Amino acid sequence: MREQQRKDMLEIGTLLNGTYKILSVVGRGGMSVVYLAINERANKTWAVKEVRKDGVSDFEVVKQGLIVETEMLKQFNHPHLPSIVDVIDTEDSFIIVMDYIQGKSLEEIITKSGNAPQKKEDVMEWAKQLCDVLGYLHSREKPIIYRDMKPANVMLRPDGNVMLIDFGTAREFKSRSVADTVCLGTRGYAAPEQYGGMGQTDARTDIYCLGATLYHLLTGHSPADPPYEIRPIGEWIPEYAGSGLEEIIIKCTKQDPNERYQNCAELMYALEHEEDNTQKARRERKRKWRVFVACNVIWVLGAIGMIGFRTGWNHQVQMSYEAYLDNAKNASDLESAADYYTKAIAMDPGKEDAYKDLLSALDRDYEITSEESILLTKAVMHTEGGKRTSIDALKAGNCKAYDELCYRIASDYYFFYEGADNRVKAASWYEKVLDSKNLTAQQLQIANSLHKIGSYYASLGTSAGKYDFAEQGSTYLDYWKDLVDITSGNLSETTGHAYVALGLCKNMAVEIYDLAPQFKAAGVTMEELQEQLSHIREQLAQIKPEDEEDQNEADLIQKNVEQAETIVKSTYAAVEKRGE
């Protein structure tokens, strides 16, 4: 008991760092204690993970590993990943404040059920969510390979969604590496290449681990138990024999990475079309394919030979691309439309039409939700053969279209994304076009200024003090000058897009409304603030709405300007009154 108390440095009721009040102990591991804490001012609960120096034999090594993990997690923003909000390094311990995830691990659920197979519909939904989050990790500029997918590392929340936790074994994919330097993972779930001798781990490694996890969930038999093998799930549950799900798991867990799904986009497609992947369905497709080929060979030989065959085939692909676009435009809901656009992009990633139409569908209502962000990421970060993404293929074939697309995506995130990290997400996209020779001077100015602002937030962390720029060598006066620069001139003409011009107008009005006291303290005069609000009014009068949504947004910004004007007057009046 004394030993336990010694290790629990944080007593119940302690106010950590002046912000997080410790409520209770919620878990213990070999090296750490996890507490439930609350930020009473924000009325939000957090998980506080404490690793004690006196509780670990080689604390500095462990600490460096934790620093790598936390720095990695700080970069992420995904609904199925926890967020790191604070890191506190004390003399006696290393403390991480992160999202508190209510629920149970999938391992706990399996154990509680007596190792009974989980419902197929539940497993399929979890599989798609996990596939999506792995695809997000793999599609980053520096791809992250998770390497430890297993039921114990997946939390099921009360709302039915899953969260992927514990990034202690994750690593950046290094394109020039021959093999991993350290063999990590959990036996039974880990892919063969995680044990050395078969090259370095990559996206296909995570696909193997996910396949092993699905095997455990569907059969109730853990691959981590002797004889450490994954057998066709139909041997355990006859109704699954020859099913699409069985085929998916078999392909995920092939010993040779080249025989697995090559990326998460391929796996996601297979999961969404699971019934089409049964042995019966595949045999039928092969039969139809043989008939198709035979007919075409006859046509080729009787018409224009093999060159004509190639031409006819290309025409068919083109028609399929256009058909996807038509189906997307006629889709009954946004998710279906996005799926068609994604398929068109995957078919011909060097063409810009599908990208542009997808963005038009997503930002039509001047709002990008987290779900829509996932749809966008899935489309533009689709990979071919585990190599380059779709948008990289667009860059290789049409640099101008690539630059314009990145600029538009960045603007959508900055102005319309509902997440608190909108600026951070925008900055990563603006960064791609900072040296563009295809954008206008005004667009480059906007990109550079908003990238700088977004970088402030990226360096602080999305949960840090909202506008605390001082630590980054910047001030509110610097921020004000950036805002003025990007909204100068005739925005309707210089931006070339009504939605960007409206976004800039709204951003200025909202920032003045939120930050009038801070701008005053930095030396910005009331006249300067009022001048910019007048400028925004003038710009709104000049912007020609392209549709009803544009007009509605313009009307809303007018109200934002009115509210900002009221705040400015009251702020400066209050200051003057205190001065008297």
N, C-alpha and C positions, 0 to 999 in steps of 0.2 A: 504493500500500500504506500509506504514511504517512497519507494522507488518511482511508482506511478505519479505521485504528487510532485516529485522532484523534476520529472520530465515535463509535466504540464506547467510550464512557466506562466502561461496566461491564465489568470484566475477569472472565474465567472464575475462579470461586472466590470472588468478592466476596460478602460477606454483606450484602445490601441491607436497610437499616432494621433490622438485627439479626434478621431473620426469613427472608428469601428468599436462598438460595444460588444464584448464577448458575452454570449448568451448561454452556450452549452458546448460540451464535447460531442461530436457526431461520428467520430471515427478515429481509429488508431491504426498505424502501419508499423512496419519494422523500424522506420527511421523518423516518422512524423506523427503529429497529432493534428486532426482537423476539427476546427471549431465552427459553430454557427455564430455569426455576428450580425449586427444591424447598424446601419447608418441612420440614426434617428432623425437627422435633419431631412434626408431624402426618403425616409421611411422605406428602406430597401434592405433586404437581407443578403449577406455574402458568406462565402466559405473562406475561412482563414486557415491556411496550412502552415504549420510551424515545424521546422526541422531544427532540433537542438544540437548545438556543438558538442555537448557532453553525451549525446545519445548516439553518435556516429563515430566509428573508428577512424575514418579518414574524412573529416568534415570538409576540408577544402576541395577535395575531389568531388564529393557529393554536391557541394555548393556550386561549383563551376558547371556541373551537369544541370542543376536547377536553373541557373542563370541562362544557359543555352535554351532550356525548355520554355522558360517564361518569355524570353526575347522572341522566340518563335511564335508563341501563342499571341503575343501582342500584335503581331502583324495580321492575324486572321480576323475575318468577320464573316461568320456563316451561322445560320440558325441552328446547326447541329454541332457547333463547337463552343466550348466555354470561353469566356472573355477574362483576361487578366486585367484587373483594375488598379492594382498597387503591388509594389515589391518593397519590403522593409528589411534592410540589412542591419542587424544589431550586433553588438559584441558577442552575444551568447547564442544567437539563432538567426536563421534566414526564414522570413515570413512572406507568404504569397497570399494576396487577397484576390479571389476570383468569384465568378458566378456561383451561387449556391443552387445546385441541381437537385430538385426534389424527385423522389422516385427510387427505383431499385435497379441494380444491374441485371442484365439478362442472365448472368450466372446465378444470381439469387433467385430469379424467377424459375429457372430450370430446376434448381435444387429444391425449392419450395413445392414444385409440382411433382416431386419424386422422380425426376429425370424423364418425365413424360414428354413426348413430341409436342411442340408448340403448333398452334393452328397455322395452316398454310397461308391464309390471307394475312395474318399478322406478320409472319416471317417475310412474306413478299413485300409488304409495306416497309418493314425495317430494312430489308435488303436494298430497296430503292433509295431510301434515305442515306444509308451508309455508302452506297455506290456514289451518290451525289456528293457527299462530303469528301470522299476520297478523290473524286474527279476534281473538286475544288482545290485540294492540296496539290495534286499532280499538275494542275494547269497554271500554277503560279510561275512567275518569272524565273525563280529558282525552285523547281519542283521539290515538294516535301514527300518523302516516302515514310509512311507511318510505321510499318513493320511489326506491329503487335496487335492486330485485330483479333479479338476473342470476346466471348460473352462478358467476361469480367470487366472489360474496358468500354462497355456500351451501357449507358444508363437509359432506362425507359421512364420518361416523365409521365405524370398523371394525364396529360393531354394526348398521350399515345405516340408522341414523337421521341426520337432517340437523340442522345448526346454522346459524342465520342470523347473519351477522356484519356488521360495519362499519355503524354507525349515524350516519356523518358527515353524511348528507343528510336524516335523519329530522327531522320537525317535528311539533309539536302542531297538531291541527286547530282552527282558530279559526272558530266558527260565524258570526261577523259579518264575516269577511273576504270581500272580493270576489275577490281573486286573490293568488297568492303574490308576495312581494316579490323573491325570488331564484329564477331558473330553474336547477334542479339535476336531475341524473339522467344516465343513459348513453344516448346516441343509439341508436336502434333498439329499446331496451327501454323507454324512457321514453314515457309517454302524451302525447298532444298538448297537454293542459292544462299540462304541466310546462314548456312553452316560452312560456307567457303568452297572453293574449287569449281564453282559454276558461274563466275562473274559477279558483278555487283548487283545489289538489289535495285529494282526500279518499280514502275507502276504495276507491272505484272506480278511482283511479289505481293503487293497488297491485295491484288485480285485473288491470289491463291489463299491468303489468310481469310479473306471474306468468304470464299467458297467453303473453307474448313469450318468457319463459324456457322454458316447456313446449314452445313451437314449436321453439326451438333444440335442446332435448334430444331431441325426437322425430324431427327431420329431419336434424340435424347441420348445418343452415344457420343461421348467426348473423344475426339481424335487424340487428346492428350493422355488417354489411358492406353496401356498395352493392348494390342501390339502396335499402337501408333499408326494406324492406317485408315484410309478413307475408302470405303467400299460403295458400290452403287446403292443409293438409298432405297431402291426397290427391294433389296435383300432384307431390309428391316421392316419396311412397310410396303407390301405388295402392290397397293394401289398406285404407288409412285413409279413402278417399273415401266420404263420406256417413256416416262413423262418428260415434258419440256424442262421441268425443274431438275430432274435427275440429270439430264443432258447438260444443263447449265453448270451444275456443281462438278460434274465430271470434267468439263472443259476448264473450269476455274482452277482445278487442282491437278492439272497435268504436271508431271515431273519436269518436262521441258518447257521453259517459259514461252518459247516460240509457238507452242501448241495451245496456249491459253488465249483468252481474250487479250488483245494487245493494249487496250485502254478501257477506261471506265465508260466511255461513250458506247463502245461495242457491248459491254456487259449490260448497261442500262437498256439498250435497245432489245437485247435478248430477254431481260426481265419483263419489259413492257409487252413483249410478244411471246411470252412463255408458251402459250398454247400452240403457237406456230412452230415450236422447236421440238415437238414430240417426234419419236421415230417414225410414226405413221405419216405425219405432216412432211417430214424431210424426204421420205420415200416418194410421196406424191409430187413434191417439188422437183425431185430428180427426174421423175417420169416426164413431167411437163417440160422440163428443160431439155431432155433428150429429143422430145417431139419438136420443140422450138428450134433447136440446133439443126435437126434433120431438115426441117422446112427451109430454114435459112441457107443451108448448104446447097440445096436444090436451086434456090433462087439465085444464089451467088454464082454457081456454075453455069446457070442458064442465062445470066445477065451480064454482069460486068466483072466477074472474077473477084479475087480476094480484096482488091482495092475498093471495089464497090461495097463489099461486106463491111469494111471498116467505116466507110462513109455512112452507110445505112445504120450501123450501130451507133455512131456518134450522134446521128440525127435523133435516134431513139432516146439517148441519154439527155439531149437537149430538150426534147419534148417532155421527158420525165421531170426535168428541172422546172420548166414552165408550168407543168401540171401541179407540182407542189405549191408554187406561188399562187396559182388560181384557187387551189383547195384552201390555202391559208386565208386568202381574202374572203372566201365564202364560209369560213368556219363559224360555228355558232358561239364559240367562246374563245377567250384569249389563249388559254393553255393549249387547245387544239391547234390554233393558228401558229403559235410558237413552235409546236412540234413539227408542223409542215415546213416552216421556215428553216428549222434546224436540220431537217433532212435535206432540204435544198442546198444549204450551206455545206453539209457533209459531202454531198454529191459533187459540187463544184465550188470549192472554197475560194477560188480565184475570181469569182464573179461578185459584184457588189450589190446586185439587186435585192437578194434575200436579206442581207444585212440591213440595208436601208429600210426595207419594208417592215422588218421585225422591229426596229427601233421606233418607227412611226406608230406601230401597233402598241408598243409598250408605253411611250411617253405621250400618247394622244390626250390623256386626261391630266397632264401636268403633275403626275405623281408616279414614282417608281417604288413599288413595294418590295419587301425582302424576297417574296415569292417571285416577282418579276425579275429581280436581280439574278436569282438562280437560273431562271429560264434564259436570260441573256448570257450568263457565264457558260452555261451548257452549250449554247449555240456557237459562240465565238471562240471558245477554248477547246472545241472538239479536236482530238488528235488523230492523225493518220499513222498507224503502225507504231504508236508510241513515240513518235518523233515530233514534228512541228505541229502547232495548232492551226486551226482554220484561218484565224486572223493573220498568222505569220505567212500562210500561203497567199492570202490576199496582198500582203505587203510585197511579197516576191514578184507578184504578177502585175500589181497596180498600186504603186506607192501613193499616188494622189488620193485614190479612193480609201486607202488605209489611213492616211493622215486625217482626212475628213471624217472618217468613221470614228477614230480614236478621239478626236476633238468633240464630236457629238456625244459619244458615250460619257466622256469626262464631264461635259456640261450637264447631261441628264443627271449624273450622280450628284454634282455640286448643287444644282438648283432644285431637283425634284425627288431625290432619294429620301425615303422616310427614316432611315437609320441615322443615329447620332454621329456616325463616322462618315457622313456623306462627303465631307471635304477630303478625308484621308483616301477614300476610294477614288475620288475625282483626281487627286494629285498623281496617283499611279498611272492614270490614263493620260493626263496632261503631259507627264514626263516623256511619253513616247513621241510627242510632236514638238518638243521645245526647239529643236533645230530644223523643223520642217521648212522646205522650200516651196511647198504647195499651198500653204495657208497665207492669208493676207497679213499685212503688218499688224492690223488691229487684233486679228485672231491670235497671233503670236504674243502680242502684249497681254491679252486676256489670259492665254494659256500660261505664260510665265508668272503673272501676278497671282492667279488662282492656284497654280502649283506651289508657289511660295507659301501662300496661306495654308493650303492643305498640308504642306510639310511641317508647318508649325505644330499642327495637331498630331501628325504622325510621330513626331519626336516626343511630344508630351504624353501620348497615349490618349485614346478617345475618352477616357473617363477622368482625365486630369482636370485641374481647375480650368473652367471653360475658356477663358481668354487670358490665361497666365503666360504671356509671352516673355516675361522678364528673364527667365532662366535660359531662353534661347537667344539672348542678346538683342531682342527686339522690343518694341514699345507699342502702345496704342496709337501713338502718333504715326509710326511706321505703317501700322495696319490701316489707319485712316488714309494715308497717302496712296496706298495700294488700291483701296476702294475707289478713291477719286480717279486714279489713273484708268481703271478698267471701265468706268462709266462715263468717261469724257467723250465729247464729240457726238455725232449723230449715230446712235446705236443701231438704228434700223438699217442704215447704209453700211456701216463698218462691220457689223456682225454677219449680215447677209441672211439671217434667220430670225423670224419674229419671236420664236420661243427662246432663243438665246438673249435677245434684246430684253424681252420681258423678264427673263430670269435675272439679268443684271440689275434691272430696275427694282425688282422685288428684294434682291439681296441687299442693296443699298438702304432701302426703306426699313427693312427688318433690322439690320445692324444698327442703324441710328436709333431705332426704337429700343433695342436691347442695351445699347452701350453708350447712350448719351452721357451719363455721369462719368464714365471712364474716358470718353473723348474730351470732356470738359477738363478733367484733371490732367490730361496730357497736353493741354494748351490749345485745343481746337475751339474756336469761338462759336457762339450761337449763330452768328451771321454765316459762317462757313457751312454749318449743318443745314441751315435754312436754304442757303444757296443751292446745295446739292438736292434737297427735296424739291425745290422749284425746277431744277434741271430734270429731275425724274418726271415731274408733271409734264414738262415740254416733250420729253421723249415718248411718253405714253400717248400724247396727242399725235405724234408723227408715225408711230408704229401702226401699220395696217394689218389688223387681224386677218389671218388666213381662213379661220373657221370660227364656229361658235365657242369652242374651247378657248381659243386665243382671246376672244372678247370677254369671256367670263373671267379669265385670268387677269386681264387688264383692269376690269372693274374691281377685282379683289385687291390689286396693287394700289389702286386709287385710295381705297380704304386704309391700306397699310401706311400710305403717305400721310393721310389725315391723322392717324393715330400717332405716327412719329412726330408730326408737327406739335401735337398736344404735349407729348412727353418732353420735347426739347424746351418748350416754353416753361413748363412746370419745373424742370430740372434747373434751368438757369435762374428762374425766379426764386426757387428755394435757396440756391447758393447765395444770391444777392441778399436775400432776407437774413440769412445767417451772418453774412458779412456786416450788416448794419448793427 
